[in-house]
């Protein structure tokens, strides 16, 4: 096979491979900071228990604040 034939075959192969690619880019789901912290809190990484505890305390404080707001709005 001549050099020209090899070049044409390589060009045809490159075009065929390029045509097989995905048109849509793969998108990663975007995680919120809360979701990232939750994943970290449930891992075995050192310090994960502290993250889980702080999330629990923050949830409790938010729930307590919401209860106080609900009772203050009711006559």
PDB file of N, CA, C and O in Angstrom:
ATOM      1  N   UNK A   1       0.846  -1.158   0.000  1.00  0.00           N
ATOM      2  CA  UNK A   1       0.000   0.000   0.000  1.00  0.00           C
ATOM      3  C   UNK A   1       0.899   1.231   0.000  1.00  0.00           C
ATOM      4  O   UNK A   1       1.928   1.252   0.677  1.00  0.00           O
ATOM      5  N   UNK A   2       0.522   2.236  -0.743  1.00  0.00           N
ATOM      6  CA  UNK A   2       1.333   3.445  -0.847  1.00  0.00           C
ATOM      7  C   UNK A   2       1.094   4.362   0.346  1.00  0.00           C
ATOM      8  O   UNK A   2       0.146   4.175   1.109  1.00  0.00           O
ATOM      9  N   UNK A   3       1.955   5.341   0.493  1.00  0.00           N
ATOM     10  CA  UNK A   3       1.814   6.306   1.578  1.00  0.00           C
ATOM     11  C   UNK A   3       0.508   7.084   1.436  1.00  0.00           C
ATOM     12  O   UNK A   3      -0.127   7.434   2.431  1.00  0.00           O
ATOM     13  N   UNK A   4       0.117   7.348   0.194  1.00  0.00           N
ATOM     14  CA  UNK A   4      -1.131   8.085  -0.047  1.00  0.00           C
ATOM     15  C   UNK A   4      -2.331   7.241   0.394  1.00  0.00           C
ATOM     16  O   UNK A   4      -3.278   7.766   0.980  1.00  0.00           O
ATOM     17  N   UNK A   5      -2.293   5.963   0.119  1.00  0.00           N
ATOM     18  CA  UNK A   5      -3.374   5.067   0.518  1.00  0.00           C
ATOM     19  C   UNK A   5      -3.477   4.950   2.033  1.00  0.00           C
ATOM     20  O   UNK A   5      -4.576   4.918   2.586  1.00  0.00           O
ATOM     21  N   UNK A   6      -2.333   4.885   2.699  1.00  0.00           N
ATOM     22  CA  UNK A   6      -2.322   4.811   4.164  1.00  0.00           C
ATOM     23  C   UNK A   6      -2.880   6.104   4.749  1.00  0.00           C
ATOM     24  O   UNK A   6      -3.642   6.070   5.715  1.00  0.00           O
ATOM     25  N   UNK A   7      -2.504   7.247   4.167  1.00  0.00           N
ATOM     26  CA  UNK A   7      -2.991   8.537   4.650  1.00  0.00           C
ATOM     27  C   UNK A   7      -4.501   8.647   4.461  1.00  0.00           C
ATOM     28  O   UNK A   7      -5.200   9.147   5.343  1.00  0.00           O
ATOM     29  N   UNK A   8      -5.007   8.188   3.326  1.00  0.00           N
ATOM     30  CA  UNK A   8      -6.450   8.227   3.080  1.00  0.00           C
ATOM     31  C   UNK A   8      -7.200   7.294   4.041  1.00  0.00           C
ATOM     32  O   UNK A   8      -8.268   7.639   4.545  1.00  0.00           O
ATOM     33  N   UNK A   9      -6.636   6.128   4.282  1.00  0.00           N
ATOM     34  CA  UNK A   9      -7.269   5.186   5.196  1.00  0.00           C
ATOM     35  C   UNK A   9      -7.282   5.745   6.625  1.00  0.00           C
ATOM     36  O   UNK A   9      -8.268   5.590   7.346  1.00  0.00           O
ATOM     37  N   UNK A  10      -6.206   6.383   7.019  1.00  0.00           N
ATOM     38  CA  UNK A  10      -6.138   6.984   8.357  1.00  0.00           C
ATOM     39  C   UNK A  10      -7.134   8.131   8.480  1.00  0.00           C
ATOM     40  O   UNK A  10      -7.779   8.287   9.517  1.00  0.00           O
ATOM     41  N   UNK A  11      -7.259   8.930   7.429  1.00  0.00           N
ATOM     42  CA  UNK A  11      -8.208  10.047   7.457  1.00  0.00           C
ATOM     43  C   UNK A  11      -9.644   9.510   7.534  1.00  0.00           C
ATOM     44  O   UNK A  11     -10.472  10.044   8.272  1.00  0.00           O
ATOM     45  N   UNK A  12      -9.931   8.458   6.771  1.00  0.00           N
ATOM     46  CA  UNK A  12     -11.275   7.874   6.801  1.00  0.00           C
ATOM     47  C   UNK A  12     -11.573   7.292   8.178  1.00  0.00           C
ATOM     48  O   UNK A  12     -12.687   7.442   8.681  1.00  0.00           O
ATOM     49  N   UNK A  13     -10.606   6.637   8.788  1.00  0.00           N
ATOM     50  CA  UNK A  13     -10.784   6.074  10.122  1.00  0.00           C
ATOM     51  C   UNK A  13     -11.008   7.177  11.148  1.00  0.00           C
ATOM     52  O   UNK A  13     -11.851   7.037  12.034  1.00  0.00           O
ATOM     53  N   UNK A  14     -10.259   8.273  11.035  1.00  0.00           N
ATOM     54  CA  UNK A  14     -10.417   9.390  11.967  1.00  0.00           C
ATOM     55  C   UNK A  14     -11.802  10.010  11.834  1.00  0.00           C
ATOM     56  O   UNK A  14     -12.426  10.342  12.842  1.00  0.00           O
ATOM     57  N   UNK A  15     -12.291  10.170  10.614  1.00  0.00           N
ATOM     58  CA  UNK A  15     -13.636  10.705  10.406  1.00  0.00           C
ATOM     59  C   UNK A  15     -14.695   9.763  10.960  1.00  0.00           C
ATOM     60  O   UNK A  15     -15.674  10.216  11.554  1.00  0.00           O
ATOM     61  N   UNK A  16     -14.514   8.473  10.776  1.00  0.00           N
ATOM     62  CA  UNK A  16     -15.485   7.498  11.274  1.00  0.00           C
ATOM     63  C   UNK A  16     -15.528   7.522  12.805  1.00  0.00           C
ATOM     64  O   UNK A  16     -16.606   7.450  13.396  1.00  0.00           O
ATOM     65  N   UNK A  17     -14.372   7.622  13.442  1.00  0.00           N
ATOM     66  CA  UNK A  17     -14.327   7.680  14.897  1.00  0.00           C
ATOM     67  C   UNK A  17     -14.920   8.982  15.428  1.00  0.00           C
ATOM     68  O   UNK A  17     -15.576   8.983  16.470  1.00  0.00           O
ATOM     69  N   UNK A  18     -14.697  10.074  14.729  1.00  0.00           N
ATOM     70  CA  UNK A  18     -15.250  11.355  15.157  1.00  0.00           C
ATOM     71  C   UNK A  18     -16.769  11.357  15.031  1.00  0.00           C
ATOM     72  O   UNK A  18     -17.455  11.988  15.835  1.00  0.00           O
ATOM     73  N   UNK A  19     -17.290  10.670  14.048  1.00  0.00           N
ATOM     74  CA  UNK A  19     -18.737  10.615  13.841  1.00  0.00           C
ATOM     75  C   UNK A  19     -19.424   9.772  14.912  1.00  0.00           C
ATOM     76  O   UNK A  19     -20.623   9.929  15.143  1.00  0.00           O
ATOM     77  N   UNK A  20     -18.696   8.895  15.558  1.00  0.00           N
ATOM     78  CA  UNK A  20     -19.283   8.024  16.578  1.00  0.00           C
ATOM     79  C   UNK A  20     -19.366   8.694  17.943  1.00  0.00           C
ATOM     80  O   UNK A  20     -19.958   8.125  18.860  1.00  0.00           O
ATOM     81  N   UNK A  21     -18.798   9.868  18.107  1.00  0.00           N
ATOM     82  CA  UNK A  21     -18.794  10.539  19.401  1.00  0.00           C
ATOM     83  C   UNK A  21     -20.177  11.007  19.802  1.00  0.00           C
ATOM     84  O   UNK A  21     -21.069  11.149  18.966  1.00  0.00           O
ATOM     85  N   UNK A  22     -20.341  11.242  21.089  1.00  0.00           N
ATOM     86  CA  UNK A  22     -21.613  11.732  21.613  1.00  0.00           C
ATOM     87  C   UNK A  22     -21.795  13.189  21.225  1.00  0.00           C
ATOM     88  O   UNK A  22     -20.843  13.969  21.216  1.00  0.00           O
ATOM     89  N   UNK A  23     -23.035  13.543  20.906  1.00  0.00           N
ATOM     90  CA  UNK A  23     -23.341  14.930  20.602  1.00  0.00           C
ATOM     91  C   UNK A  23     -23.575  15.728  21.879  1.00  0.00           C
ATOM     92  O   UNK A  23     -23.250  16.914  21.941  1.00  0.00           O
ATOM     93  N   UNK A  24     -24.132  15.087  22.888  1.00  0.00           N
ATOM     94  CA  UNK A  24     -24.446  15.755  24.135  1.00  0.00           C
ATOM     95  C   UNK A  24     -23.317  15.541  25.140  1.00  0.00           C
ATOM     96  O   UNK A  24     -22.908  14.406  25.381  1.00  0.00           O
ATOM     97  N   UNK A  25     -22.820  16.610  25.717  1.00  0.00           N
ATOM     98  CA  UNK A  25     -21.782  16.431  26.744  1.00  0.00           C
ATOM     99  C   UNK A  25     -22.382  15.807  27.998  1.00  0.00           C
ATOM    100  O   UNK A  25     -23.525  16.085  28.361  1.00  0.00           O
ATOM    101  N   UNK A  26     -21.608  14.975  28.640  1.00  0.00           N
ATOM    102  CA  UNK A  26     -22.070  14.326  29.867  1.00  0.00           C
ATOM    103  C   UNK A  26     -22.006  15.347  31.003  1.00  0.00           C
ATOM    104  O   UNK A  26     -20.961  15.948  31.253  1.00  0.00           O
ATOM    105  N   UNK A  27     -23.120  15.533  31.675  1.00  0.00           N
ATOM    106  CA  UNK A  27     -23.157  16.499  32.758  1.00  0.00           C
ATOM    107  C   UNK A  27     -23.197  15.772  34.094  1.00  0.00           C
ATOM    108  O   UNK A  27     -23.909  14.783  34.266  1.00  0.00           O
ATOM    109  N   UNK A  28     -22.432  16.279  35.015  1.00  0.00           N
ATOM    110  CA  UNK A  28     -22.421  15.721  36.366  1.00  0.00           C
ATOM    111  C   UNK A  28     -23.523  16.397  37.174  1.00  0.00           C
ATOM    112  O   UNK A  28     -23.769  17.592  37.007  1.00  0.00           O
ATOM    113  N   UNK A  29     -24.176  15.658  38.031  1.00  0.00           N
ATOM    114  CA  UNK A  29     -25.170  16.314  38.879  1.00  0.00           C
ATOM    115  C   UNK A  29     -24.464  17.244  39.867  1.00  0.00           C
ATOM    116  O   UNK A  29     -23.441  16.889  40.451  1.00  0.00           O
ATOM    117  N   UNK A  30     -25.020  18.414  40.038  1.00  0.00           N
ATOM    118  CA  UNK A  30     -24.436  19.395  40.950  1.00  0.00           C
ATOM    119  C   UNK A  30     -25.016  19.146  42.339  1.00  0.00           C
ATOM    120  O   UNK A  30     -26.232  19.157  42.528  1.00  0.00           O
ATOM    121  N   UNK A  31     -24.137  18.924  43.295  1.00  0.00           N
ATOM    122  CA  UNK A  31     -24.563  18.665  44.669  1.00  0.00           C
ATOM    123  C   UNK A  31     -24.532  19.945  45.480  1.00  0.00           C
ATOM    124  O   UNK A  31     -23.639  20.777  45.320  1.00  0.00           O
ATOM    125  N   UNK A  32     -25.510  20.089  46.346  1.00  0.00           N
ATOM    126  CA  UNK A  32     -25.509  21.220  47.261  1.00  0.00           C
ATOM    127  C   UNK A  32     -24.495  20.950  48.374  1.00  0.00           C
ATOM    128  O   UNK A  32     -24.022  19.825  48.537  1.00  0.00           O
ATOM    129  N   UNK A  33     -24.172  21.989  49.131  1.00  0.00           N
ATOM    130  CA  UNK A  33     -23.235  21.811  50.240  1.00  0.00           C
ATOM    131  C   UNK A  33     -23.807  20.848  51.265  1.00  0.00           C
ATOM    132  O   UNK A  33     -23.068  20.064  51.861  1.00  0.00           O
ATOM    133  N   UNK A  34     -25.102  20.899  51.474  1.00  0.00           N
ATOM    134  CA  UNK A  34     -25.767  19.993  52.424  1.00  0.00           C
ATOM    135  C   UNK A  34     -25.600  18.535  51.968  1.00  0.00           C
ATOM    136  O   UNK A  34     -25.319  17.661  52.787  1.00  0.00           O
ATOM    137  N   UNK A  35     -25.772  18.273  50.672  1.00  0.00           N
ATOM    138  CA  UNK A  35     -25.619  16.912  50.154  1.00  0.00           C
ATOM    139  C   UNK A  35     -24.179  16.432  50.273  1.00  0.00           C
ATOM    140  O   UNK A  35     -23.930  15.274  50.609  1.00  0.00           O
ATOM    141  N   UNK A  36     -23.237  17.323  49.997  1.00  0.00           N
ATOM    142  CA  UNK A  36     -21.821  16.961  50.131  1.00  0.00           C
ATOM    143  C   UNK A  36     -21.485  16.631  51.583  1.00  0.00           C
ATOM    144  O   UNK A  36     -20.794  15.651  51.862  1.00  0.00           O
ATOM    145  N   UNK A  37     -21.985  17.467  52.512  1.00  0.00           N
ATOM    146  CA  UNK A  37     -21.733  17.226  53.936  1.00  0.00           C
ATOM    147  C   UNK A  37     -22.366  15.923  54.395  1.00  0.00           C
ATOM    148  O   UNK A  37     -21.789  15.204  55.211  1.00  0.00           O
ATOM    149  N   UNK A  38     -23.547  15.616  53.876  1.00  0.00           N
ATOM    150  CA  UNK A  38     -24.228  14.390  54.249  1.00  0.00           C
ATOM    151  C   UNK A  38     -23.449  13.163  53.782  1.00  0.00           C
ATOM    152  O   UNK A  38     -23.334  12.178  54.511  1.00  0.00           O
ATOM    153  N   UNK A  39     -22.925  13.228  52.586  1.00  0.00           N
ATOM    154  CA  UNK A  39     -22.112  12.118  52.068  1.00  0.00           C
ATOM    155  C   UNK A  39     -20.862  11.951  52.935  1.00  0.00           C
ATOM    156  O   UNK A  39     -20.496  10.834  53.302  1.00  0.00           O
ATOM    157  N   UNK A  40     -20.217  13.068  53.254  1.00  0.00           N
ATOM    158  CA  UNK A  40     -19.018  13.032  54.088  1.00  0.00           C
ATOM    159  C   UNK A  40     -19.333  12.506  55.485  1.00  0.00           C
ATOM    160  O   UNK A  40     -18.561  11.728  56.046  1.00  0.00           O
ATOM    161  N   UNK A  41     -20.471  12.932  56.050  1.00  0.00           N
ATOM    162  CA  UNK A  41     -20.840  12.531  57.413  1.00  0.00           C
ATOM    163  C   UNK A  41     -21.082  11.036  57.522  1.00  0.00           C
ATOM    164  O   UNK A  41     -20.871  10.457  58.588  1.00  0.00           O
ATOM    165  N   UNK A  42     -21.513  10.409  56.457  1.00  0.00           N
ATOM    166  CA  UNK A  42     -21.786   8.974  56.483  1.00  0.00           C
ATOM    167  C   UNK A  42     -20.589   8.132  56.052  1.00  0.00           C
ATOM    168  O   UNK A  42     -20.713   6.921  55.870  1.00  0.00           O
ATOM    169  N   UNK A  43     -19.437   8.766  55.888  1.00  0.00           N
ATOM    170  CA  UNK A  43     -18.240   8.026  55.496  1.00  0.00           C
ATOM    171  C   UNK A  43     -17.440   7.625  56.737  1.00  0.00           C
ATOM    172  O   UNK A  43     -17.807   7.956  57.864  1.00  0.00           O
ATOM    173  N   UNK A  44     -16.353   6.916  56.507  1.00  0.00           N
ATOM    174  CA  UNK A  44     -15.487   6.477  57.612  1.00  0.00           C
ATOM    175  C   UNK A  44     -14.260   7.365  57.757  1.00  0.00           C
ATOM    176  O   UNK A  44     -13.317   7.009  58.463  1.00  0.00           O
ATOM    177  N   UNK A  45     -14.265   8.503  57.104  1.00  0.00           N
ATOM    178  CA  UNK A  45     -13.144   9.438  57.161  1.00  0.00           C
ATOM    179  C   UNK A  45     -13.081  10.046  58.563  1.00  0.00           C
ATOM    180  O   UNK A  45     -14.121  10.348  59.147  1.00  0.00           O
ATOM    181  N   UNK A  46     -11.875  10.229  59.111  1.00  0.00           N
ATOM    182  CA  UNK A  46     -11.768  10.854  60.432  1.00  0.00           C
ATOM    183  C   UNK A  46     -12.418  12.242  60.435  1.00  0.00           C
ATOM    184  O   UNK A  46     -12.189  13.043  59.529  1.00  0.00           O
ATOM    185  N   UNK A  47     -13.209  12.512  61.435  1.00  0.00           N
ATOM    186  CA  UNK A  47     -13.898  13.784  61.547  1.00  0.00           C
ATOM    187  C   UNK A  47     -15.316  13.755  61.000  1.00  0.00           C
ATOM    188  O   UNK A  47     -16.056  14.729  61.140  1.00  0.00           O
ATOM    189  N   UNK A  48     -15.696  12.655  60.382  1.00  0.00           N
ATOM    190  CA  UNK A  48     -17.033  12.551  59.796  1.00  0.00           C
ATOM    191  C   UNK A  48     -18.107  12.575  60.882  1.00  0.00           C
ATOM    192  O   UNK A  48     -19.196  13.107  60.669  1.00  0.00           O
ATOM    193  N   UNK A  49     -17.802  12.003  62.033  1.00  0.00           N
ATOM    194  CA  UNK A  49     -18.790  12.005  63.126  1.00  0.00           C
ATOM    195  C   UNK A  49     -19.082  13.423  63.597  1.00  0.00           C
ATOM    196  O   UNK A  49     -20.219  13.743  63.946  1.00  0.00           O
ATOM    197  N   UNK A  50     -18.066  14.268  63.608  1.00  0.00           N
ATOM    198  CA  UNK A  50     -18.262  15.662  64.021  1.00  0.00           C
ATOM    199  C   UNK A  50     -19.154  16.399  63.026  1.00  0.00           C
ATOM    200  O   UNK A  50     -19.982  17.221  63.419  1.00  0.00           O
ATOM    201  N   UNK A  51     -18.987  16.106  61.756  1.00  0.00           N
ATOM    202  CA  UNK A  51     -19.828  16.731  60.735  1.00  0.00           C
ATOM    203  C   UNK A  51     -21.274  16.275  60.907  1.00  0.00           C
ATOM    204  O   UNK A  51     -22.204  17.077  60.812  1.00  0.00           O
ATOM    205  N   UNK A  52     -21.451  14.982  61.161  1.00  0.00           N
ATOM    206  CA  UNK A  52     -22.805  14.463  61.355  1.00  0.00           C
ATOM    207  C   UNK A  52     -23.453  15.080  62.597  1.00  0.00           C
ATOM    208  O   UNK A  52     -24.632  15.432  62.574  1.00  0.00           O
ATOM    209  N   UNK A  53     -22.692  15.207  63.661  1.00  0.00           N
ATOM    210  CA  UNK A  53     -23.214  15.793  64.895  1.00  0.00           C
ATOM    211  C   UNK A  53     -23.595  17.254  64.675  1.00  0.00           C
ATOM    212  O   UNK A  53     -24.650  17.695  65.132  1.00  0.00           O
ATOM    213  N   UNK A  54     -22.752  17.999  63.984  1.00  0.00           N
ATOM    214  CA  UNK A  54     -23.054  19.413  63.745  1.00  0.00           C
ATOM    215  C   UNK A  54     -24.278  19.571  62.852  1.00  0.00           C
ATOM    216  O   UNK A  54     -25.046  20.517  63.026  1.00  0.00           O
ATOM    217  N   UNK A  55     -24.473  18.665  61.902  1.00  0.00           N
ATOM    218  CA  UNK A  55     -25.676  18.717  61.064  1.00  0.00           C
ATOM    219  C   UNK A  55     -26.923  18.426  61.895  1.00  0.00           C
ATOM    220  O   UNK A  55     -27.965  19.049  61.690  1.00  0.00           O
ATOM    221  N   UNK A  56     -26.821  17.487  62.828  1.00  0.00           N
ATOM    222  CA  UNK A  56     -27.946  17.159  63.699  1.00  0.00           C
ATOM    223  C   UNK A  56     -28.296  18.347  64.600  1.00  0.00           C
ATOM    224  O   UNK A  56     -29.471  18.665  64.787  1.00  0.00           O
ATOM    225  N   UNK A  57     -27.283  18.993  65.150  1.00  0.00           N
ATOM    226  CA  UNK A  57     -27.506  20.163  66.009  1.00  0.00           C
ATOM    227  C   UNK A  57     -28.135  21.297  65.197  1.00  0.00           C
ATOM    228  O   UNK A  57     -29.054  21.963  65.672  1.00  0.00           O
ATOM    229  N   UNK A  58     -27.649  21.517  63.988  1.00  0.00           N
ATOM    230  CA  UNK A  58     -28.201  22.580  63.142  1.00  0.00           C
ATOM    231  C   UNK A  58     -29.653  22.281  62.778  1.00  0.00           C
ATOM    232  O   UNK A  58     -30.484  23.189  62.753  1.00  0.00           O
ATOM    233  N   UNK A  59     -29.963  21.016  62.495  1.00  0.00           N
ATOM    234  CA  UNK A  59     -31.346  20.638  62.185  1.00  0.00           C
ATOM    235  C   UNK A  59     -32.247  20.865  63.392  1.00  0.00           C
ATOM    236  O   UNK A  59     -33.372  21.342  63.244  1.00  0.00           O
ATOM    237  N   UNK A  60     -31.770  20.531  64.568  1.00  0.00           N
ATOM    238  CA  UNK A  60     -32.551  20.730  65.791  1.00  0.00           C
ATOM    239  C   UNK A  60     -32.815  22.206  66.032  1.00  0.00           C
ATOM    240  O   UNK A  60     -33.929  22.591  66.388  1.00  0.00           O
ATOM    241  N   UNK A  61     -31.799  23.030  65.839  1.00  0.00           N
ATOM    242  CA  UNK A  61     -31.957  24.471  66.042  1.00  0.00           C
ATOM    243  C   UNK A  61     -32.949  25.060  65.036  1.00  0.00           C
ATOM    244  O   UNK A  61     -33.758  25.921  65.382  1.00  0.00           O
ATOM    245  N   UNK A  62     -32.880  24.595  63.807  1.00  0.00           N
ATOM    246  CA  UNK A  62     -33.811  25.072  62.781  1.00  0.00           C
ATOM    247  C   UNK A  62     -35.243  24.660  63.113  1.00  0.00           C
ATOM    248  O   UNK A  62     -36.170  25.459  62.977  1.00  0.00           O
ATOM    249  N   UNK A  63     -35.420  23.424  63.543  1.00  0.00           N
ATOM    250  CA  UNK A  63     -36.757  22.943  63.910  1.00  0.00           C
ATOM    251  C   UNK A  63     -37.299  23.710  65.108  1.00  0.00           C
ATOM    252  O   UNK A  63     -38.477  24.065  65.141  1.00  0.00           O
ATOM    253  N   UNK A  64     -36.438  23.968  66.095  1.00  0.00           N
ATOM    254  CA  UNK A  64     -36.858  24.728  67.281  1.00  0.00           C
ATOM    255  C   UNK A  64     -37.263  26.149  66.886  1.00  0.00           C
ATOM    256  O   UNK A  64     -38.277  26.662  67.360  1.00  0.00           O
ATOM    257  N   UNK A  65     -36.487  26.768  66.037  1.00  0.00           N
ATOM    258  CA  UNK A  65     -36.801  28.124  65.582  1.00  0.00           C
ATOM    259  C   UNK A  65     -38.125  28.139  64.811  1.00  0.00           C
ATOM    260  O   UNK A  65     -38.928  29.057  64.976  1.00  0.00           O
ATOM    261  N   UNK A  66     -38.350  27.138  63.982  1.00  0.00           N
ATOM    262  CA  UNK A  66     -39.598  27.070  63.223  1.00  0.00           C
ATOM    263  C   UNK A  66     -40.800  26.889  64.154  1.00  0.00           C
ATOM    264  O   UNK A  66     -41.850  27.493  63.936  1.00  0.00           O
ATOM    265  N   UNK A  67     -40.649  26.061  65.189  1.00  0.00           N
ATOM    266  CA  UNK A  67     -41.733  25.883  66.158  1.00  0.00           C
ATOM    267  C   UNK A  67     -42.035  27.186  66.887  1.00  0.00           C
ATOM    268  O   UNK A  67     -43.198  27.509  67.132  1.00  0.00           O
ATOM    269  N   UNK A  68     -40.996  27.929  67.231  1.00  0.00           N
ATOM    270  CA  UNK A  68     -41.202  29.203  67.923  1.00  0.00           C
ATOM    271  C   UNK A  68     -41.897  30.207  67.018  1.00  0.00           C
ATOM    272  O   UNK A  68     -42.748  30.966  67.481  1.00  0.00           O
ATOM    273  N   UNK A  69     -41.559  30.223  65.762  1.00  0.00           N
ATOM    274  CA  UNK A  69     -42.191  31.130  64.814  1.00  0.00           C
ATOM    275  C   UNK A  69     -43.659  30.745  64.608  1.00  0.00           C
ATOM    276  O   UNK A  69     -44.525  31.611  64.489  1.00  0.00           O
ATOM    277  N   UNK A  70     -43.928  29.428  64.567  1.00  0.00           N
ATOM    278  CA  UNK A  70     -45.309  28.963  64.380  1.00  0.00           C
ATOM    279  C   UNK A  70     -46.182  29.326  65.571  1.00  0.00           C
ATOM    280  O   UNK A  70     -47.335  29.717  65.392  1.00  0.00           O
ATOM    281  N   UNK A  71     -45.658  29.206  66.769  1.00  0.00           N
ATOM    282  CA  UNK A  71     -46.457  29.511  67.954  1.00  0.00           C
ATOM    283  C   UNK A  71     -46.663  31.021  68.118  1.00  0.00           C
ATOM    284  O   UNK A  71     -47.688  31.448  68.649  1.00  0.00           O
ATOM    285  N   UNK A  72     -45.713  31.822  67.675  1.00  0.00           N
ATOM    286  CA  UNK A  72     -45.860  33.273  67.798  1.00  0.00           C
ATOM    287  C   UNK A  72     -46.850  33.828  66.779  1.00  0.00           C
ATOM    288  O   UNK A  72     -47.414  34.900  66.998  1.00  0.00           O
ATOM    289  N   UNK A  73     -47.070  33.128  65.680  1.00  0.00           N
ATOM    290  CA  UNK A  73     -47.995  33.592  64.655  1.00  0.00           C
ATOM    291  C   UNK A  73     -49.435  33.205  64.967  1.00  0.00           C
ATOM    292  O   UNK A  73     -50.364  33.834  64.462  1.00  0.00           O
ATOM    293  N   UNK A  74     -49.632  32.195  65.779  1.00  0.00           N
ATOM    294  CA  UNK A  74     -50.991  31.763  66.132  1.00  0.00           C
ATOM    295  C   UNK A  74     -51.500  32.629  67.292  1.00  0.00           C
ATOM    296  O   UNK A  74     -50.836  32.724  68.324  1.00  0.00           O
ATOM    297  N   UNK A  75     -52.700  33.276  67.128  1.00  0.00           N
ATOM    298  CA  UNK A  75     -53.201  34.133  68.217  1.00  0.00           C
ATOM    299  C   UNK A  75     -53.768  33.320  69.366  1.00  0.00           C
ATOM    300  O   UNK A  75     -54.228  33.888  70.356  1.00  0.00           O
TER     301      UNK A  75
END
